[in-house]
Amino acid sequence: MARTVESSVALVTGSARGIGKAIAARLAEDGHDLALNDIPANADLLEATAEELRSTGRKITTVLAEASKPAEVSAMVESTVAEHGELNVMVANAGIARVTSLLEMEADEWDQVLSVNLRGAFLSYQAAAKQMIAQGKGGKILGAASIVAFRPFALLAHYSASKWGVRGLTQAAAMEWAKHGITVNAYCPGIVGTDMWDLIDKKLSEEEGLQRGEALKKYSESILMGRVSVPEDVAKLVSFLASPDSDYMTGQSIMVDGGIQFS
């Protein structure tokens, strides 16, 4: 029998703001109890988000950790289980973006983006799977990929590579953990009105000699739905993937981009 949402505990990394915050809000609305995570620098924002979501009546806790550090990720999952009793849904949402040409990119910048986006997803997937296998009830693991997992953008080579990696990791994890009743899927946002895309627009505009906002406008012209997406668009997809309605789906990377790219 599928687990009801009302008995589910979800852990969402990178949930102090942006897409992560919208995902957390939607999952709380759906009936999940939540452990919210972000880095120590965002502690105040994270607690403010948690306080907002406690109005839903769900149990909301917070845990600070950096997604790229194995000991911290393990402790994050342990803290979630200590507070909530178990872990049923992992949303590995934490990520960063940098905008740099390949010819100018330093190896340290490459490593930083891959460390947070891909290594962080691997560590979150692994720690969650170990807990779910120990519980013996299956579970759902979701990762943040991107449209660039299908269609890379210039000046975002490291970001694109990291998200292609999340897509491959998701498929491999789905293959290995299906026997444990664990499904593994990724959500792939397109152009979203968040702080991350504000940074991308600023840097792309500088690189391409455009006015602020023109790069975002240029890249948005291919959106069939005629608008830049909002974090809630992504949260709706994650809501479905975290629910029993998606029990027969695994290994998929699903785009929610308004029709920029077809899979």
N, C-alpha and C positions, 0 to 999 in steps of 0.2 A: 504494500500500500504506500502511495506517495505521502511524504511528509507534508503536513499542512503548514502554511506560511506562519500561522499563529504560534507554532511551537519552534520556530526557527531562530537561530542566532547567526547574525552576519557580522563579519569584520571587513571594514572598508578602509584601505590605506589611502593616504593623501586626501583626506576628507574634510580638511578645514575650510576649503573654499572651492569655487569653480565646479567642475564636473563631479568631483568626489563628494562635495557637499550636496549637490542635487541628487546624486545617487543615494546618499544616506537618507535624505529627506523622503525620497520616494519609497525606499525599503521600510522606513519607519511607518509611513502611511499604509503600506501593504500589510504591516503586522509583524515585521521582524524586530526582535530585540537587537541592539547594535553595540559593537565596540568600534569606536572611531579612532583612527590613527593619523598622525602627521609627525613631522620632524619637530624637535624642541623649539626651533626658532618660531614656529607657528602655534605654540602652546596656547596663547591667549585666544587666537582665532578658533582653535579647535574646541576649547572649552565654551566659547560663545555659541558655536554651532551645536554642541551637545545640549546646552541649555535651551536653545530654540526647540530642539527635537524632543526634549522631555515633555513638552506640552502635548505630544501625541499620546502620552500614556504608556509608551514603551520604555523598557529599561535601556538606558543609554549610558555607556561608560567610555572613558578615553584612555588611550595608551600611547605614549611618545616612543618613537623608534625610527631609525633610518633604514629604509628598505634594502639598502645594499650591504648591511652589516649582519652576518649570520646570527651572531649571539643575540642581537637586538630583535631580529625577526622571530627567533625561537621564543624569546621572552615575551614578545607581543602576543603570540598565540597562547602561550601558557597563561598569561594574564587574562586573556579573553575567557579561557575555560575556567579559570579560578573565579571570575566574576559571574559568569553566565551558566556554567555547568557543562557546556559543550560548544562545538563549532560546526555549523551546518553549511554556511556560505562564506567563501573567501572572495572578496573583490580586490584584486591587486591593481589598484588604480594609480598609485604614486608614479609620477614621472616628471621629467624636466625637458625643456627644449633650448637649443642654442642655434644661432644662425651664423654660419661661417662658410666661406668657400673652402673647397678641399685643398686648394693650393696654400691657403693661409692657416689652415687648421693645425693646431698643436696636438701632439699625441695625448697630452693630459686632458684636453677638452673632449677628444674622442672617448677616452677612458671614462670620464665623468658621466657622459650621457649614456654610454652602454652600461655603466655600473648601476645607475639608478633605474633605468628603464628595462633592461634585460636581465641583468644579475638580480635586481630587486624582484622582478616577476618570478624568476626561477626560485629564489629563496622563499617567497611567499607561497608559491605553488607547493613547494616541497614540504614546508612546515605545516601547511594546512592539510595536505594529503596524509602525512604521518598521523596527525591528530584524528582525521576522519577514518582512517583505516583502523586505528586503535578503538574508536567508538563502535565500529562495525555496522554503521547505519548508512553508509554512502555519504554523498554530499555534492555540492556544486562549487566549482572553482572558476572564476571569471577573471580575465586579464584585459588590461587596456592596451589594445593595438591602435590602429589608426588607418585612415585612408592611405597613408604612405607605406603601409604594409602591402599595398597593391600597386600604388603609383607614387614613387618617390618624388619629392620636390627638390629642385636645385637649391643649394645653400643649406640644405637640411640633410646632408648625407648621413651624418652620425645618427640623427633622430630617425631617419628612414630605415637605416640598418637595424637599429634597435627594435623598431616595430615589426620589421620583417622577421626578426628573431623571435619576438613574442608570438607571432603567428605560427612559426615552426615549433616552438616550445609547446604551444597549446595543442597542436596535433600530436606530438610525441607523448605528452602527458595523458591525453585522452586515450591513446593506444595502451599505455601501461596501466592505467588506473580504472578502466572500464570494469575489470573483473571485481573491483571493490565497490562497484555501484557509484563511482564518482564520475560526474560529467565535467568536462573542461571545455570552455568556450571563450572566445574573445569578442569584445565589442570594438568597432572601428569608427570613431567619430571623423567627420570631415572638418570643415572650417567652423569653429565654435567661438562665440563671443565671450572669451575668457581673458584673464590676464596673460596667459601663455600666448594666445593669438595676438594680443596687443603688442607683445614683445616681438613676435615674428613679423608682424606688419611693420613695426618701427625699423627693424634691422633690414628687412627686405627692401623697404623704401629707400633706406640709406644706400644699400648696395646697388640698387637699380636706378638711382637718381630721381626718385619719385617723391611727391609730397606725402606727408604722413596720412595714412588712410588709403592712398592710391594702390598700394600693393595688395591690401586686403580686398579692395574693390576689384582689382584685376583678377585675382584668383577666384573671387566669388561669382564672376560672370558665367562660369560653367555650372552653377547650381541650378538644376532644372526647377526646383521648387521656388526659386526666386528670392530666397532670403538666406542669410547666415543663420546657422542653427544656434540654439540656446542649450545650456546644460541639461535642461529638462527633457529635450529630445533624446539625449543619450540615456538619461535615467529611465525613460520608458522602456527602452530595449533591455537594459539591465534588470529592470523589474521582471520582465518576462523570463529572462535567462535564469533568474534566481528563484523562479516559481516552479511548482510541479508541472505547469503547462509545457515546460521545455524538457521534461524528463527523458525524451527519446532523441535529444540532440546532443551531440558531443563532437569535439574536434573542429568546430566551426568558428570562423572569424567573420563576423557579420557587420557590414557597413551601415552606418546611419549618417548619411552625408547629403541628403537632399537630392541625390541623383547625379553627383559628379562622376562617379566611377561605377561601372557595372562589374560584378564578379562573374 
